[in-house]
Each structure stands twice: as structure tokens, then as C-alpha cells.
Amino acid sequence: MKNIAVIGAGTMGSGIAHTFAQFGYSVGLIDISEDSLKKGMTTISKNLDRMIAKERITEEDKAKTLANITTHTDLQKGVNNVDLVVEAATENESLKLKIFKDLGDYCSEDTILATNTSSISITKIATAVSNPERVIGMHFMNPVPIMKLVEVIKGYSTSNEVLKAVFGLSEAVGKVPVEVNDYPGFIANRILMPMINEAIESLYNGVAGVYEIDTVMKLGMAHPMGPLQLADFIGLDVCLSILNVMYDGFKNPKYAPCPLLVNMVTAGKRGVKSEEGFYDYSESRKAEKVAGQFQK
């Protein structure tokens, strides 16, 4: 594989594009919004600057990485003559189905079609194309240039040849691919989201405060950040969406999102991106100040 298209210039899409470009692949970054593309490229440039400051790459490496990326607002042009497409659009099932239907029309039959979905069924997404054996999940972790894991999800029809190709590509860009079967939440979120939801339930029920819950998990379980801080970082709306997919998929009440989480998302408190979740980020992106409603 030499030519790769990434759909979506948000946090995940720009990170995926950055990673492939840094390893010498020709990358087309696609988004319907020109502003989103500009923001995505600015993010990539800033992240490369951080890597230079840490002496992980050189200025020449940065220039080569940026030169490997072209931007597109037209999907058909962006996926022309590519070996792999990685879809990293908003976590919305109907949107992803529409994108994959278009990809089925625009891409050659041997193009591998991957989705970075964190919870939506790969098998369901693959129904949008006539040859579902080429559809696979590549669930990268945030921040993509730093995190090693790629959760590789094999749909019901995904071929072993496609699985092998994606494993090889993941390893070629310094990642560690792990094969997972196609069930709601896969592995990462099937285990992570119930933990986050239980932390929110503990707060909701008055067992402990925000700072106390996160401190227990950081110091007692050696987690790099507490579950409430992590939820803010992921996005409370994203957490809610994933929990709803798991709840709908398993019909098991243990996956039902906590009412507090539902209310916070409804009120627009989505975490870091809205400057308030369980912590207040109006002055700093670091979780240093507990949000006003949770202060004792």
C-alpha cells in the first residue's frame, strides 16, 4: 500500500493522516468543510512541532510529513486510485452507511475500506457495499501519533487477506494491531465504558466526589488519568453514544448510561471540547479544577 485516504479532519482523522504521512505514505485528507481541513492541518503541524521539541523528529521530517498530505473537499476525487480508505467521520451510523455506499461506488473493487468506529458494527457498515469482504475496522486510540494500539475488527464477511494486509500496514507505521471480533463496543470500549459509567454512577449516588473518584483510580489502580477525566477527554457525548450502542446491541441493563451522563450531554456539558464536563476547562485543558456543580 502506498496511497491512503482518510475521511474526516477532526481529532482522530488528522491523527491518522499524520501517522501515515510521517511513515512516508501519500495521504489524502478529506472533509466536507474547508475550515475543518485547515484546522486539521494546523493540528498536525503543532503536533509535529511538539515531536521536534522532544527531539523525536527533525524539521526535515516535519516538512516531509506535511508534503505527504493533500486535502480534499470532494470525496470522489479524494479516494481516486487509493489502496486504503480509513473513515474517521462523526460516530453516526447513518452517516457512515452513506459514506461507505459512496465509497462502494467511487473506489476500485480491490480498495480496502476501513472504519475507525469505536462501537458501530463493522458487519452493519459492510452492508453498504457490494463486496463486504473488504470492509474492516481499524480503531485507533487517541492521540493517534502516540498510542500504539490499533484494535482491528473483523466483520462477519471480512476476508483473511484483508485482515492480514491491515495487520501488516499497522505494524509498518509502528502500531500494535490486535484482532477483535465484531460485537458491540469491541474490546476497548466494552471494558472501558462500563468503568466510566460506573464512576459516573458513583458520583451520581454520592459515594465520592469527582477528585476523589479519579484519585482512587490513578493512585490505587495506576491509571494515567481517572475515569471522569478520561470521559471528559473522550467527550461525554461520545461516551453516551457508545454506551447506547452497547445497550441497544446487548439489551443488557448493565450498559444503560447513567442519568447524570444523559443530563450533562443534554445540557451541552461534553467535556474538554465544550470547556466543561466533570472538570472546568475554561482556563486550562488540564483537569485541575472540578466543575462548579460538583464542588463541595
Protein Blocks (a to p, Z undefined) as FASTA:
>chain_A
ZZdcdehjbfklmmmmmmmmmnopacddddfblklmmmmmmmmmmmmmmmmmnopacfkl
mmmmmmmpccdfbfklmmgoiabdcdfbdcdfklmmmmmmmmmmmpcfklccddfbfkbc
fklmmmmpmblmlgccddddddfklmmbdcddddfklcfklmmmmmmmmmmnopacdddd
ddehilmmmmmmmmmmmmmmmmmnomacfklmmmmmmmmnopabdfklmmmmnopklmmm
mmmmmmmmnopaklpccfklmmmmmnopabjmnopafbccklbcbdfbccfklpZZ
